[in-house]
Amino acid sequence: MAAISYELIKTCQQSGARLGKIHTPHGSIDTPIFMPVGTLATVKTLSPNELKDMNAQIILSNTYHLWLRPGEDIISEAGGLHTFMNWDRPILTDSGGYQVFSLSKLRDIKEEGVHFRNHISGEKLFLSPEKAMQIQNALGPDIMMAFDECPPYPAGRDYMKASVERTSRWAERCLEAHQRPNEQALFGIVQGGEYEDLRKQSANDLISLDFPGYAVGGLSVGEPKDVMNRVLEFTTPLLPKDKPRYLMGVGSADSLIDGAIRGIDMFDCVLPTRIARNGTCMTTNGRLVVRNAKYARDFKPIDEHCDCYACRNYSRAYIRHLVKCNETFGFRLTSYHNLHFLLTLMQRVRKAILEDRLLDFREEFFEQYGFNKENAKNF
Ligand SMILES: [Zn+2]
């Protein structure tokens, strides 16, 4: 029996977006969903209770980082990642591939895997499909990701074709090495950059291996927004309708809505928590940099339309003061608000799908956000 299943509840008549549920060993999640990122087995500055308060249903953690520190053996000995970090809802882990390709400058990609140097100590390391599966089997998340090659953007067609073919061979090795298919679902990752025929080749290769879910990888790596949307438009229709679809590394409000419209069910990104630690907040009226001097005597909440703990209890002036003084509580409040904002946004997206009005919702949301081409970066 498969570890997870996808239930399609409704397709939005106006946009084609999907409302669904993914049933996992640690409970069900409502899709489309945003997954907060807990890189080192913690969503930075927030406790599991706080994440539950804001209705986070699933979080993501990083194989590469947990492999290096504290090591998957310690987490396994603790009873797995859920027990180790005291989070009893679903967890997804990535494969480590993205970090190997993004953090390590010294790497050597071979058919058997990737040789590279630890980004902290400089020590020589080797990660392969088999090793990525062994680590994720030890960590014990509900959903784990296949080890793939993450090509740079832009990449030439020849490079991309070779990379797609290697990723397919690695995906097959991941399936063979996966020891706990009844308890943990392994997702394949469709690559191919902006090349439609290569996306098709990658999707076909992976679908023939019958994964319980599929991710679209290699996006949100610096390409223009319209390229991402175009790639999604020709990639998601290739994927099975009865399996979840996950767009990796996307966390800006506009991209979440546009991804859902193109049939994506799951998203993750460090963006909301990372910018929170710079004192930047996502609000219904666009981005608000609470560090700015103009908020020194502003006693309104970060977002007057938000009912999160930070907005119900604290002012821009107070949060600005804390952030300027590097007080942890300031970063906690901005992180809380930003995650609450995206999780609430996805709730509103799900409601709009249910009511067959996601395109109308998009228009209203973008209007209030002040979104246009000139300030697209203000998300
Ligand atoms: Zn708030």
Residues whose N, C-alpha, C, O or C-beta is under 5 A from the ligand:
A	BS01	ZN	C306 C308 A310 C311 H337
